Amino acid sequence: MAEFKYKVTQIHGRLSESSKGWTKELRSISWNDKEAKYDIREWSLDHEKMGKGVTLSKEGIVTLRDLLNGLEL
């Protein structure tokens, strides 16, 4: 598997926690020294391991916000 680097630039907040203690969080992450993007994924208790997630640009997160605001919850 190819090596990759990441740097968490900001933790925006926790969305949920699993029964095993992993937390789903919204963070800003710089992948491979590129501009930081918004990232939603699960993290282990020690924040050393991560699960699969989704990474969004600023435009993508704005579109997601607008879609969520339009939902009737």
CHARMM-style PDB file with segment names, atoms N, HN, CA, C and O in Angstrom:
ATOM      1  N   MET     1       0.840  -1.181   0.000  1.00  0.00      PROA
ATOM      2  CA  MET     1       0.000   0.000   0.000  1.00  0.00      PROA
ATOM      3  C   MET     1       0.885   1.244   0.000  1.00  0.00      PROA
ATOM      4  O   MET     1       1.896   1.293   0.700  1.00  0.00      PROA
ATOM      5  N   ALA     2       0.510   2.225  -0.768  1.00  0.00      PROA
ATOM      6  HN  ALA     2      -0.312   2.185  -1.337  1.00  0.00      PROA
ATOM      7  CA  ALA     2       1.297   3.453  -0.885  1.00  0.00      PROA
ATOM      8  C   ALA     2       1.275   4.233   0.423  1.00  0.00      PROA
ATOM      9  O   ALA     2       0.261   4.275   1.120  1.00  0.00      PROA
ATOM     10  N   GLU     3       2.400   4.843   0.742  1.00  0.00      PROA
ATOM     11  HN  GLU     3       3.223   4.809   0.176  1.00  0.00      PROA
ATOM     12  CA  GLU     3       2.498   5.668   1.943  1.00  0.00      PROA
ATOM     13  C   GLU     3       1.794   6.997   1.707  1.00  0.00      PROA
ATOM     14  O   GLU     3       1.787   7.516   0.591  1.00  0.00      PROA
ATOM     15  N   PHE     4       1.208   7.537   2.753  1.00  0.00      PROA
ATOM     16  HN  PHE     4       1.213   7.115   3.659  1.00  0.00      PROA
ATOM     17  CA  PHE     4       0.606   8.856   2.668  1.00  0.00      PROA
ATOM     18  C   PHE     4       0.861   9.586   3.972  1.00  0.00      PROA
ATOM     19  O   PHE     4       1.057   8.973   5.021  1.00  0.00      PROA
ATOM     20  N   LYS     5       0.854  10.899   3.886  1.00  0.00      PROA
ATOM     21  HN  LYS     5       0.695  11.397   3.034  1.00  0.00      PROA
ATOM     22  CA  LYS     5       1.045  11.739   5.066  1.00  0.00      PROA
ATOM     23  C   LYS     5      -0.225  12.535   5.296  1.00  0.00      PROA
ATOM     24  O   LYS     5      -0.939  12.891   4.358  1.00  0.00      PROA
ATOM     25  N   TYR     6      -0.487  12.803   6.557  1.00  0.00      PROA
ATOM     26  HN  TYR     6       0.093  12.513   7.318  1.00  0.00      PROA
ATOM     27  CA  TYR     6      -1.609  13.672   6.862  1.00  0.00      PROA
ATOM     28  C   TYR     6      -1.281  14.504   8.092  1.00  0.00      PROA
ATOM     29  O   TYR     6      -0.502  14.095   8.953  1.00  0.00      PROA
ATOM     30  N   LYS     7      -1.889  15.668   8.151  1.00  0.00      PROA
ATOM     31  HN  LYS     7      -2.522  16.000   7.451  1.00  0.00      PROA
ATOM     32  CA  LYS     7      -1.727  16.536   9.310  1.00  0.00      PROA
ATOM     33  C   LYS     7      -3.101  17.121   9.631  1.00  0.00      PROA
ATOM     34  O   LYS     7      -3.724  17.784   8.801  1.00  0.00      PROA
ATOM     35  N   VAL     8      -3.553  16.860  10.848  1.00  0.00      PROA
ATOM     36  HN  VAL     8      -3.047  16.321  11.522  1.00  0.00      PROA
ATOM     37  CA  VAL     8      -4.820  17.429  11.300  1.00  0.00      PROA
ATOM     38  C   VAL     8      -4.574  18.891  11.615  1.00  0.00      PROA
ATOM     39  O   VAL     8      -3.762  19.216  12.482  1.00  0.00      PROA
ATOM     40  N   THR     9      -5.269  19.773  10.917  1.00  0.00      PROA
ATOM     41  HN  THR     9      -5.929  19.510  10.213  1.00  0.00      PROA
ATOM     42  CA  THR     9      -5.080  21.206  11.141  1.00  0.00      PROA
ATOM     43  C   THR     9      -6.132  21.785  12.077  1.00  0.00      PROA
ATOM     44  O   THR     9      -5.907  22.818  12.708  1.00  0.00      PROA
ATOM     45  N   GLN    10      -7.290  21.115  12.169  1.00  0.00      PROA
ATOM     46  HN  GLN    10      -7.473  20.276  11.657  1.00  0.00      PROA
ATOM     47  CA  GLN    10      -8.325  21.583  13.091  1.00  0.00      PROA
ATOM     48  C   GLN    10      -9.326  20.457  13.332  1.00  0.00      PROA
ATOM     49  O   GLN    10      -9.696  19.728  12.412  1.00  0.00      PROA
ATOM     50  N   ILE    11      -9.754  20.329  14.581  1.00  0.00      PROA
ATOM     51  HN  ILE    11      -9.454  20.921  15.329  1.00  0.00      PROA
ATOM     52  CA  ILE    11     -10.830  19.408  14.934  1.00  0.00      PROA
ATOM     53  C   ILE    11     -12.075  20.254  15.158  1.00  0.00      PROA
ATOM     54  O   ILE    11     -12.126  21.069  16.078  1.00  0.00      PROA
ATOM     55  N   HSD    12     -13.083  20.052  14.304  1.00  0.00      PROA
ATOM     56  HN  HSD    12     -13.042  19.389  13.556  1.00  0.00      PROA
ATOM     57  CA  HSD    12     -14.298  20.861  14.368  1.00  0.00      PROA
ATOM     58  C   HSD    12     -15.304  20.297  15.357  1.00  0.00      PROA
ATOM     59  O   HSD    12     -16.046  21.057  15.979  1.00  0.00      PROA
ATOM     60  N   GLY    13     -15.344  18.977  15.513  1.00  0.00      PROA
ATOM     61  HN  GLY    13     -14.741  18.360  15.007  1.00  0.00      PROA
ATOM     62  CA  GLY    13     -16.270  18.407  16.481  1.00  0.00      PROA
ATOM     63  C   GLY    13     -16.545  16.938  16.252  1.00  0.00      PROA
ATOM     64  O   GLY    13     -16.216  16.368  15.212  1.00  0.00      PROA
ATOM     65  N   ARG    14     -17.164  16.343  17.265  1.00  0.00      PROA
ATOM     66  HN  ARG    14     -17.431  16.806  18.110  1.00  0.00      PROA
ATOM     67  CA  ARG    14     -17.510  14.924  17.258  1.00  0.00      PROA
ATOM     68  C   ARG    14     -18.952  14.774  16.807  1.00  0.00      PROA
ATOM     69  O   ARG    14     -19.834  15.495  17.272  1.00  0.00      PROA
ATOM     70  N   LEU    15     -19.188  13.833  15.898  1.00  0.00      PROA
ATOM     71  HN  LEU    15     -18.471  13.248  15.521  1.00  0.00      PROA
ATOM     72  CA  LEU    15     -20.535  13.568  15.404  1.00  0.00      PROA
ATOM     73  C   LEU    15     -21.198  12.410  16.149  1.00  0.00      PROA
ATOM     74  O   LEU    15     -22.401  12.442  16.412  1.00  0.00      PROA
ATOM     75  N   SER    16     -20.408  11.388  16.489  1.00  0.00      PROA
ATOM     76  HN  SER    16     -19.431  11.362  16.276  1.00  0.00      PROA
ATOM     77  CA  SER    16     -20.957  10.230  17.191  1.00  0.00      PROA
ATOM     78  C   SER    16     -19.821   9.406  17.784  1.00  0.00      PROA
ATOM     79  O   SER    16     -18.645   9.653  17.520  1.00  0.00      PROA
ATOM     80  N   GLU    17     -20.210   8.408  18.604  1.00  0.00      PROA
ATOM     81  HN  GLU    17     -21.166   8.207  18.818  1.00  0.00      PROA
ATOM     82  CA  GLU    17     -19.246   7.485  19.189  1.00  0.00      PROA
ATOM     83  C   GLU    17     -19.810   6.079  19.107  1.00  0.00      PROA
ATOM     84  O   GLU    17     -20.977   5.854  19.428  1.00  0.00      PROA
ATOM     85  N   SER    18     -18.985   5.131  18.677  1.00  0.00      PROA
ATOM     86  HN  SER    18     -18.037   5.314  18.417  1.00  0.00      PROA
ATOM     87  CA  SER    18     -19.422   3.739  18.562  1.00  0.00      PROA
ATOM     88  C   SER    18     -19.321   3.050  19.911  1.00  0.00      PROA
ATOM     89  O   SER    18     -18.736   3.581  20.856  1.00  0.00      PROA
ATOM     90  N   SER    19     -19.904   1.850  19.987  1.00  0.00      PROA
ATOM     91  HN  SER    19     -20.379   1.418  19.221  1.00  0.00      PROA
ATOM     92  CA  SER    19     -19.842   1.072  21.233  1.00  0.00      PROA
ATOM     93  C   SER    19     -18.416   0.643  21.565  1.00  0.00      PROA
ATOM     94  O   SER    19     -18.122   0.303  22.711  1.00  0.00      PROA
ATOM     95  N   LYS    20     -17.526   0.658  20.567  1.00  0.00      PROA
ATOM     96  HN  LYS    20     -17.765   0.934  19.636  1.00  0.00      PROA
ATOM     97  CA  LYS    20     -16.123   0.295  20.789  1.00  0.00      PROA
ATOM     98  C   LYS    20     -15.262   1.504  21.122  1.00  0.00      PROA
ATOM     99  O   LYS    20     -14.054   1.371  21.317  1.00  0.00      PROA
ATOM    100  N   GLY    21     -15.876   2.681  21.188  1.00  0.00      PROA
ATOM    101  HN  GLY    21     -16.857   2.788  21.029  1.00  0.00      PROA
ATOM    102  CA  GLY    21     -15.136   3.871  21.575  1.00  0.00      PROA
ATOM    103  C   GLY    21     -14.587   4.705  20.437  1.00  0.00      PROA
ATOM    104  O   GLY    21     -14.051   5.788  20.671  1.00  0.00      PROA
ATOM    105  N   TRP    22     -14.713   4.218  19.191  1.00  0.00      PROA
ATOM    106  HN  TRP    22     -15.149   3.338  19.001  1.00  0.00      PROA
ATOM    107  CA  TRP    22     -14.264   5.016  18.050  1.00  0.00      PROA
ATOM    108  C   TRP    22     -15.213   6.194  17.887  1.00  0.00      PROA
ATOM    109  O   TRP    22     -16.419   6.060  18.094  1.00  0.00      PROA
ATOM    110  N   THR    23     -14.664   7.354  17.515  1.00  0.00      PROA
ATOM    111  HN  THR    23     -13.685   7.462  17.347  1.00  0.00      PROA
ATOM    112  CA  THR    23     -15.497   8.544  17.345  1.00  0.00      PROA
ATOM    113  C   THR    23     -15.494   8.989  15.890  1.00  0.00      PROA
ATOM    114  O   THR    23     -14.458   8.985  15.226  1.00  0.00      PROA
ATOM    115  N   LYS    24     -16.669   9.371  15.405  1.00  0.00      PROA
ATOM    116  HN  LYS    24     -17.512   9.374  15.944  1.00  0.00      PROA
ATOM    117  CA  LYS    24     -16.791   9.939  14.066  1.00  0.00      PROA
ATOM    118  C   LYS    24     -16.682  11.442  14.231  1.00  0.00      PROA
ATOM    119  O   LYS    24     -17.448  12.045  14.983  1.00  0.00      PROA
ATOM    120  N   GLU    25     -15.730  12.052  13.530  1.00  0.00      PROA
ATOM    121  HN  GLU    25     -15.108  11.562  12.919  1.00  0.00      PROA
ATOM    122  CA  GLU    25     -15.422  13.464  13.735  1.00  0.00      PROA
ATOM    123  C   GLU    25     -15.317  14.223  12.416  1.00  0.00      PROA
ATOM    124  O   GLU    25     -14.980  13.659  11.375  1.00  0.00      PROA
ATOM    125  N   LEU    26     -15.612  15.504  12.491  1.00  0.00      PROA
ATOM    126  HN  LEU    26     -15.886  15.962  13.337  1.00  0.00      PROA
ATOM    127  CA  LEU    26     -15.365  16.422  11.383  1.00  0.00      PROA
ATOM    128  C   LEU    26     -14.068  17.148  11.705  1.00  0.00      PROA
ATOM    129  O   LEU    26     -13.949  17.809  12.736  1.00  0.00      PROA
ATOM    130  N   ARG    27     -13.101  17.016  10.807  1.00  0.00      PROA
ATOM    131  HN  ARG    27     -13.198  16.479   9.969  1.00  0.00      PROA
ATOM    132  CA  ARG    27     -11.789  17.641  10.984  1.00  0.00      PROA
ATOM    133  C   ARG    27     -11.361  18.303   9.688  1.00  0.00      PROA
ATOM    134  O   ARG    27     -11.895  17.998   8.621  1.00  0.00      PROA
ATOM    135  N   SER    28     -10.410  19.197   9.780  1.00  0.00      PROA
ATOM    136  HN  SER    28      -9.977  19.445  10.646  1.00  0.00      PROA
ATOM    137  CA  SER    28      -9.703  19.700   8.600  1.00  0.00      PROA
ATOM    138  C   SER    28      -8.363  18.981   8.580  1.00  0.00      PROA
ATOM    139  O   SER    28      -7.625  18.986   9.566  1.00  0.00      PROA
ATOM    140  N   ILE    29      -8.055  18.355   7.431  1.00  0.00      PROA
ATOM    141  HN  ILE    29      -8.654  18.351   6.630  1.00  0.00      PROA
ATOM    142  CA  ILE    29      -6.841  17.550   7.312  1.00  0.00      PROA
ATOM    143  C   ILE    29      -6.120  17.904   6.024  1.00  0.00      PROA
ATOM    144  O   ILE    29      -6.733  18.028   4.963  1.00  0.00      PROA
ATOM    145  N   SER    30      -4.805  18.064   6.135  1.00  0.00      PROA
ATOM    146  HN  SER    30      -4.307  17.963   6.996  1.00  0.00      PROA
ATOM    147  CA  SER    30      -3.943  18.235   4.971  1.00  0.00      PROA
ATOM    148  C   SER    30      -3.400  16.859   4.616  1.00  0.00      PROA
ATOM    149  O   SER    30      -2.694  16.242   5.414  1.00  0.00      PROA
ATOM    150  N   TRP    31      -3.727  16.378   3.424  1.00  0.00      PROA
ATOM    151  HN  TRP    31      -4.300  16.879   2.776  1.00  0.00      PROA
ATOM    152  CA  TRP    31      -3.244  15.082   2.951  1.00  0.00      PROA
ATOM    153  C   TRP    31      -2.049  15.304   2.023  1.00  0.00      PROA
ATOM    154  O   TRP    31      -2.134  16.070   1.063  1.00  0.00      PROA
ATOM    155  N   ASN    32      -0.949  14.636   2.312  1.00  0.00      PROA
ATOM    156  HN  ASN    32      -0.880  14.014   3.092  1.00  0.00      PROA
ATOM    157  CA  ASN    32       0.269  14.693   1.478  1.00  0.00      PROA
ATOM    158  C   ASN    32       0.708  16.133   1.193  1.00  0.00      PROA
ATOM    159  O   ASN    32       1.027  16.479   0.056  1.00  0.00      PROA
ATOM    160  N   ASP    33       0.720  16.953   2.223  1.00  0.00      PROA
ATOM    161  HN  ASP    33       0.460  16.671   3.147  1.00  0.00      PROA
ATOM    162  CA  ASP    33       1.199  18.343   2.174  1.00  0.00      PROA
ATOM    163  C   ASP    33       0.373  19.245   1.264  1.00  0.00      PROA
ATOM    164  O   ASP    33       0.849  20.304   0.856  1.00  0.00      PROA
ATOM    165  N   LYS    34      -0.854  18.846   0.938  1.00  0.00      PROA
ATOM    166  HN  LYS    34      -1.241  17.986   1.269  1.00  0.00      PROA
ATOM    167  CA  LYS    34      -1.734  19.687   0.123  1.00  0.00      PROA
ATOM    168  C   LYS    34      -2.614  20.529   1.036  1.00  0.00      PROA
ATOM    169  O   LYS    34      -2.604  20.358   2.255  1.00  0.00      PROA
ATOM    170  N   GLU    35      -3.373  21.437   0.438  1.00  0.00      PROA
ATOM    171  HN  GLU    35      -3.381  21.576  -0.552  1.00  0.00      PROA
ATOM    172  CA  GLU    35      -4.269  22.305   1.197  1.00  0.00      PROA
ATOM    173  C   GLU    35      -5.250  21.446   2.001  1.00  0.00      PROA
ATOM    174  O   GLU    35      -5.756  20.435   1.516  1.00  0.00      PROA
ATOM    175  N   ALA    36      -5.502  21.870   3.232  1.00  0.00      PROA
ATOM    176  HN  ALA    36      -5.090  22.692   3.626  1.00  0.00      PROA
ATOM    177  CA  ALA    36      -6.404  21.124   4.109  1.00  0.00      PROA
ATOM    178  C   ALA    36      -7.820  21.121   3.549  1.00  0.00      PROA
ATOM    179  O   ALA    36      -8.286  22.107   2.978  1.00  0.00      PROA
ATOM    180  N   LYS    37      -8.496  19.976   3.728  1.00  0.00      PROA
ATOM    181  HN  LYS    37      -8.117  19.175   4.191  1.00  0.00      PROA
ATOM    182  CA  LYS    37      -9.885  19.826   3.314  1.00  0.00      PROA
ATOM    183  C   LYS    37     -10.688  19.312   4.503  1.00  0.00      PROA
ATOM    184  O   LYS    37     -10.127  18.830   5.486  1.00  0.00      PROA
ATOM    185  N   TYR    38     -12.001  19.423   4.397  1.00  0.00      PROA
ATOM    186  HN  TYR    38     -12.457  19.814   3.598  1.00  0.00      PROA
ATOM    187  CA  TYR    38     -12.884  18.924   5.447  1.00  0.00      PROA
ATOM    188  C   TYR    38     -12.978  17.410   5.319  1.00  0.00      PROA
ATOM    189  O   TYR    38     -13.054  16.874   4.213  1.00  0.00      PROA
ATOM    190  N   ASP    39     -12.972  16.727   6.456  1.00  0.00      PROA
ATOM    191  HN  ASP    39     -12.910  17.162   7.354  1.00  0.00      PROA
ATOM    192  CA  ASP    39     -12.886  15.278   6.464  1.00  0.00      PROA
ATOM    193  C   ASP    39     -13.800  14.723   7.551  1.00  0.00      PROA
ATOM    194  O   ASP    39     -13.763  15.178   8.694  1.00  0.00      PROA
ATOM    195  N   ILE    40     -14.619  13.741   7.190  1.00  0.00      PROA
ATOM    196  HN  ILE    40     -14.649  13.372   6.261  1.00  0.00      PROA
ATOM    197  CA  ILE    40     -15.482  13.052   8.144  1.00  0.00      PROA
ATOM    198  C   ILE    40     -15.076  11.587   8.140  1.00  0.00      PROA
ATOM    199  O   ILE    40     -15.146  10.924   7.105  1.00  0.00      PROA
ATOM    200  N   ARG    41     -14.648  11.074   9.299  1.00  0.00      PROA
ATOM    201  HN  ARG    41     -14.591  11.612  10.140  1.00  0.00      PROA
ATOM    202  CA  ARG    41     -14.266   9.665   9.418  1.00  0.00      PROA
ATOM    203  C   ARG    41     -14.205   9.263  10.876  1.00  0.00      PROA
ATOM    204  O   ARG    41     -14.275  10.107  11.769  1.00  0.00      PROA
ATOM    205  N   GLU    42     -14.072   7.951  11.111  1.00  0.00      PROA
ATOM    206  HN  GLU    42     -14.015   7.266  10.386  1.00  0.00      PROA
ATOM    207  CA  GLU    42     -13.946   7.432  12.473  1.00  0.00      PROA
ATOM    208  C   GLU    42     -12.480   7.378  12.884  1.00  0.00      PROA
ATOM    209  O   GLU    42     -11.591   7.107  12.076  1.00  0.00      PROA
ATOM    210  N   TRP    43     -12.259   7.646  14.168  1.00  0.00      PROA
ATOM    211  HN  TRP    43     -12.981   7.866  14.825  1.00  0.00      PROA
ATOM    212  CA  TRP    43     -10.921   7.630  14.757  1.00  0.00      PROA
ATOM    213  C   TRP    43     -10.921   6.751  15.995  1.00  0.00      PROA
ATOM    214  O   TRP    43     -11.898   6.719  16.744  1.00  0.00      PROA
ATOM    215  N   SER    44      -9.811   6.032  16.208  1.00  0.00      PROA
ATOM    216  HN  SER    44      -9.018   6.058  15.600  1.00  0.00      PROA
ATOM    217  CA  SER    44      -9.666   5.181  17.389  1.00  0.00      PROA
ATOM    218  C   SER    44      -9.537   6.046  18.647  1.00  0.00      PROA
ATOM    219  O   SER    44      -9.381   7.265  18.573  1.00  0.00      PROA
ATOM    220  N   LEU    45      -9.607   5.386  19.787  1.00  0.00      PROA
ATOM    221  HN  LEU    45      -9.734   4.396  19.847  1.00  0.00      PROA
ATOM    222  CA  LEU    45      -9.520   6.093  21.064  1.00  0.00      PROA
ATOM    223  C   LEU    45      -8.274   6.957  21.182  1.00  0.00      PROA
ATOM    224  O   LEU    45      -8.334   8.074  21.695  1.00  0.00      PROA
ATOM    225  N   ASP    46      -7.125   6.433  20.699  1.00  0.00      PROA
ATOM    226  HN  ASP    46      -7.076   5.525  20.282  1.00  0.00      PROA
ATOM    227  CA  ASP    46      -5.863   7.165  20.799  1.00  0.00      PROA
ATOM    228  C   ASP    46      -5.611   8.083  19.593  1.00  0.00      PROA
ATOM    229  O   ASP    46      -4.571   8.738  19.519  1.00  0.00      PROA
ATOM    230  N   HSD    47      -6.552   8.129  18.658  1.00  0.00      PROA
ATOM    231  HN  HSD    47      -7.397   7.597  18.717  1.00  0.00      PROA
ATOM    232  CA  HSD    47      -6.473   8.942  17.438  1.00  0.00      PROA
ATOM    233  C   HSD    47      -5.277   8.577  16.555  1.00  0.00      PROA
ATOM    234  O   HSD    47      -4.817   9.395  15.759  1.00  0.00      PROA
ATOM    235  N   GLU    48      -4.771   7.340  16.700  1.00  0.00      PROA
ATOM    236  HN  GLU    48      -5.144   6.675  17.347  1.00  0.00      PROA
ATOM    237  CA  GLU    48      -3.660   6.872  15.873  1.00  0.00      PROA
ATOM    238  C   GLU    48      -4.149   6.081  14.661  1.00  0.00      PROA
ATOM    239  O   GLU    48      -3.455   6.010  13.647  1.00  0.00      PROA
ATOM    240  N   LYS    49      -5.339   5.486  14.759  1.00  0.00      PROA
ATOM    241  HN  LYS    49      -5.903   5.544  15.583  1.00  0.00      PROA
ATOM    242  CA  LYS    49      -5.902   4.703  13.663  1.00  0.00      PROA
ATOM    243  C   LYS    49      -7.152   5.409  13.162  1.00  0.00      PROA
ATOM    244  O   LYS    49      -7.855   6.072  13.925  1.00  0.00      PROA
ATOM    245  N   MET    50      -7.423   5.256  11.854  1.00  0.00      PROA
ATOM    246  HN  MET    50      -6.852   4.718  11.234  1.00  0.00      PROA
ATOM    247  CA  MET    50      -8.598   5.881  11.262  1.00  0.00      PROA
ATOM    248  C   MET    50      -9.339   4.885  10.389  1.00  0.00      PROA
ATOM    249  O   MET    50      -8.752   3.952   9.841  1.00  0.00      PROA
ATOM    250  N   GLY    51     -10.630   5.103  10.274  1.00  0.00      PROA
ATOM    251  HN  GLY    51     -11.106   5.861  10.719  1.00  0.00      PROA
ATOM    252  CA  GLY    51     -11.453   4.300   9.387  1.00  0.00      PROA
ATOM    253  C   GLY    51     -11.628   5.007   8.056  1.00  0.00      PROA
ATOM    254  O   GLY    51     -11.065   6.076   7.823  1.00  0.00      PROA
ATOM    255  N   LYS    52     -12.418   4.392   7.190  1.00  0.00      PROA
ATOM    256  HN  LYS    52     -12.875   3.523   7.380  1.00  0.00      PROA
ATOM    257  CA  LYS    52     -12.719   5.015   5.907  1.00  0.00      PROA
ATOM    258  C   LYS    52     -13.564   6.251   6.140  1.00  0.00      PROA
ATOM    259  O   LYS    52     -14.331   6.324   7.100  1.00  0.00      PROA
ATOM    260  N   GLY    53     -13.417   7.211   5.262  1.00  0.00      PROA
ATOM    261  HN  GLY    53     -12.794   7.152   4.482  1.00  0.00      PROA
ATOM    262  CA  GLY    53     -14.163   8.442   5.440  1.00  0.00      PROA
ATOM    263  C   GLY    53     -14.424   9.135   4.123  1.00  0.00      PROA
ATOM    264  O   GLY    53     -14.230   8.572   3.045  1.00  0.00      PROA
ATOM    265  N   VAL    54     -14.865  10.358   4.238  1.00  0.00      PROA
ATOM    266  HN  VAL    54     -15.022  10.815   5.114  1.00  0.00      PROA
ATOM    267  CA  VAL    54     -15.138  11.185   3.067  1.00  0.00      PROA
ATOM    268  C   VAL    54     -14.439  12.524   3.269  1.00  0.00      PROA
ATOM    269  O   VAL    54     -14.476  13.094   4.360  1.00  0.00      PROA
ATOM    270  N   THR    55     -13.803  13.022   2.210  1.00  0.00      PROA
ATOM    271  HN  THR    55     -13.774  12.559   1.324  1.00  0.00      PROA
ATOM    272  CA  THR    55     -13.090  14.290   2.238  1.00  0.00      PROA
ATOM    273  C   THR    55     -13.783  15.253   1.287  1.00  0.00      PROA
ATOM    274  O   THR    55     -14.083  14.902   0.146  1.00  0.00      PROA
ATOM    275  N   LEU    56     -14.036  16.474   1.764  1.00  0.00      PROA
ATOM    276  HN  LEU    56     -13.791  16.759   2.691  1.00  0.00      PROA
ATOM    277  CA  LEU    56     -14.770  17.467   0.983  1.00  0.00      PROA
ATOM    278  C   LEU    56     -13.998  18.777   0.906  1.00  0.00      PROA
ATOM    279  O   LEU    56     -13.371  19.200   1.877  1.00  0.00      PROA
ATOM    280  N   SER    57     -14.050  19.405  -0.251  1.00  0.00      PROA
ATOM    281  HN  SER    57     -14.560  19.060  -1.040  1.00  0.00      PROA
ATOM    282  CA  SER    57     -13.485  20.749  -0.408  1.00  0.00      PROA
ATOM    283  C   SER    57     -14.406  21.742   0.301  1.00  0.00      PROA
ATOM    284  O   SER    57     -15.466  21.365   0.802  1.00  0.00      PROA
ATOM    285  N   LYS    58     -14.003  22.998   0.340  1.00  0.00      PROA
ATOM    286  HN  LYS    58     -13.143  23.304  -0.066  1.00  0.00      PROA
ATOM    287  CA  LYS    58     -14.859  24.032   0.926  1.00  0.00      PROA
ATOM    288  C   LYS    58     -16.193  24.088   0.180  1.00  0.00      PROA
ATOM    289  O   LYS    58     -17.251  24.201   0.798  1.00  0.00      PROA
ATOM    290  N   GLU    59     -16.136  24.010  -1.149  1.00  0.00      PROA
ATOM    291  HN  GLU    59     -15.276  23.918  -1.652  1.00  0.00      PROA
ATOM    292  CA  GLU    59     -17.364  24.038  -1.948  1.00  0.00      PROA
ATOM    293  C   GLU    59     -18.240  22.827  -1.636  1.00  0.00      PROA
ATOM    294  O   GLU    59     -19.463  22.945  -1.567  1.00  0.00      PROA
ATOM    295  N   GLY    60     -17.621  21.679  -1.449  1.00  0.00      PROA
ATOM    296  HN  GLY    60     -16.628  21.583  -1.504  1.00  0.00      PROA
ATOM    297  CA  GLY    60     -18.369  20.463  -1.131  1.00  0.00      PROA
ATOM    298  C   GLY    60     -19.041  20.535   0.221  1.00  0.00      PROA
ATOM    299  O   GLY    60     -20.177  20.084   0.372  1.00  0.00      PROA
ATOM    300  N   ILE    61     -18.357  21.098   1.215  1.00  0.00      PROA
ATOM    301  HN  ILE    61     -17.435  21.465   1.093  1.00  0.00      PROA
ATOM    302  CA  ILE    61     -18.945  21.187   2.554  1.00  0.00      PROA
ATOM    303  C   ILE    61     -20.074  22.213   2.570  1.00  0.00      PROA
ATOM    304  O   ILE    61     -21.051  22.042   3.299  1.00  0.00      PROA
ATOM    305  N   VAL    62     -19.953  23.281   1.773  1.00  0.00      PROA
ATOM    306  HN  VAL    62     -19.159  23.420   1.181  1.00  0.00      PROA
ATOM    307  CA  VAL    62     -21.028  24.272   1.668  1.00  0.00      PROA
ATOM    308  C   VAL    62     -22.261  23.629   1.023  1.00  0.00      PROA
ATOM    309  O   VAL    62     -23.385  23.851   1.474  1.00  0.00      PROA
ATOM    310  N   THR    63     -22.050  22.835  -0.029  1.00  0.00      PROA
ATOM    311  HN  THR    63     -21.137  22.655  -0.395  1.00  0.00      PROA
ATOM    312  CA  THR    63     -23.160  22.146  -0.685  1.00  0.00      PROA
ATOM    313  C   THR    63     -23.821  21.165   0.279  1.00  0.00      PROA
ATOM    314  O   THR    63     -25.048  21.085   0.334  1.00  0.00      PROA
ATOM    315  N   LEU    64     -23.019  20.418   1.039  1.00  0.00      PROA
ATOM    316  HN  LEU    64     -22.022  20.483   0.994  1.00  0.00      PROA
ATOM    317  CA  LEU    64     -23.560  19.496   2.035  1.00  0.00      PROA
ATOM    318  C   LEU    64     -24.379  20.251   3.076  1.00  0.00      PROA
ATOM    319  O   LEU    64     -25.472  19.816   3.436  1.00  0.00      PROA
ATOM    320  N   ARG    65     -23.862  21.374   3.560  1.00  0.00      PROA
ATOM    321  HN  ARG    65     -22.974  21.727   3.267  1.00  0.00      PROA
ATOM    322  CA  ARG    65     -24.596  22.192   4.529  1.00  0.00      PROA
ATOM    323  C   ARG    65     -25.948  22.609   3.973  1.00  0.00      PROA
ATOM    324  O   ARG    65     -26.963  22.521   4.664  1.00  0.00      PROA
ATOM    325  N   ASP    66     -25.960  23.064   2.722  1.00  0.00      PROA
ATOM    326  HN  ASP    66     -25.135  23.135   2.162  1.00  0.00      PROA
ATOM    327  CA  ASP    66     -27.204  23.515   2.106  1.00  0.00      PROA
ATOM    328  C   ASP    66     -28.195  22.361   1.958  1.00  0.00      PROA
ATOM    329  O   ASP    66     -29.392  22.534   2.186  1.00  0.00      PROA
ATOM    330  N   LEU    67     -27.696  21.189   1.575  1.00  0.00      PROA
ATOM    331  HN  LEU    67     -26.723  21.049   1.390  1.00  0.00      PROA
ATOM    332  CA  LEU    67     -28.572  20.012   1.471  1.00  0.00      PROA
ATOM    333  C   LEU    67     -29.153  19.647   2.823  1.00  0.00      PROA
ATOM    334  O   LEU    67     -30.345  19.359   2.922  1.00  0.00      PROA
ATOM    335  N   LEU    68     -28.336  19.653   3.864  1.00  0.00      PROA
ATOM    336  HN  LEU    68     -27.367  19.888   3.783  1.00  0.00      PROA
ATOM    337  CA  LEU    68     -28.808  19.315   5.205  1.00  0.00      PROA
ATOM    338  C   LEU    68     -29.816  20.338   5.712  1.00  0.00      PROA
ATOM    339  O   LEU    68     -30.798  19.974   6.358  1.00  0.00      PROA
ATOM    340  N   ASN    69     -29.580  21.610   5.423  1.00  0.00      PROA
ATOM    341  HN  ASN    69     -28.782  21.905   4.898  1.00  0.00      PROA
ATOM    342  CA  ASN    69     -30.521  22.649   5.845  1.00  0.00      PROA
ATOM    343  C   ASN    69     -31.883  22.481   5.173  1.00  0.00      PROA
ATOM    344  O   ASN    69     -32.898  22.917   5.717  1.00  0.00      PROA
ATOM    345  N   GLY    70     -31.916  21.855   3.996  1.00  0.00      PROA
ATOM    346  HN  GLY    70     -31.092  21.501   3.554  1.00  0.00      PROA
ATOM    347  CA  GLY    70     -33.164  21.662   3.275  1.00  0.00      PROA
ATOM    348  C   GLY    70     -33.948  20.433   3.729  1.00  0.00      PROA
ATOM    349  O   GLY    70     -35.097  20.251   3.325  1.00  0.00      PROA
ATOM    350  N   LEU    71     -33.343  19.591   4.560  1.00  0.00      PROA
ATOM    351  HN  LEU    71     -32.410  19.739   4.888  1.00  0.00      PROA
ATOM    352  CA  LEU    71     -34.028  18.395   5.038  1.00  0.00      PROA
ATOM    353  C   LEU    71     -35.038  18.734   6.124  1.00  0.00      PROA
ATOM    354  O   LEU    71     -34.818  19.632   6.937  1.00  0.00      PROA
ATOM    355  N   GLU    72     -36.138  18.008   6.128  1.00  0.00      PROA
ATOM    356  HN  GLU    72     -36.317  17.278   5.468  1.00  0.00      PROA
ATOM    357  CA  GLU    72     -37.106  18.142   7.215  1.00  0.00      PROA
ATOM    358  C   GLU    72     -36.785  17.057   8.232  1.00  0.00      PROA
ATOM    359  O   GLU    72     -37.067  15.881   8.003  1.00  0.00      PROA
ATOM    360  N   LEU    73     -36.206  17.448   9.339  1.00  0.00      PROA
ATOM    361  HN  LEU    73     -35.977  18.403   9.525  1.00  0.00      PROA
ATOM    362  CA  LEU    73     -35.797  16.483  10.372  1.00  0.00      PROA
ATOM    363  C   LEU    73     -36.693  16.565  11.587  1.00  0.00      PROA
ATOM    364  OT1 LEU    73     -36.495  15.826  12.551  1.00  0.00      PROA
TER     365      LEU     73
END
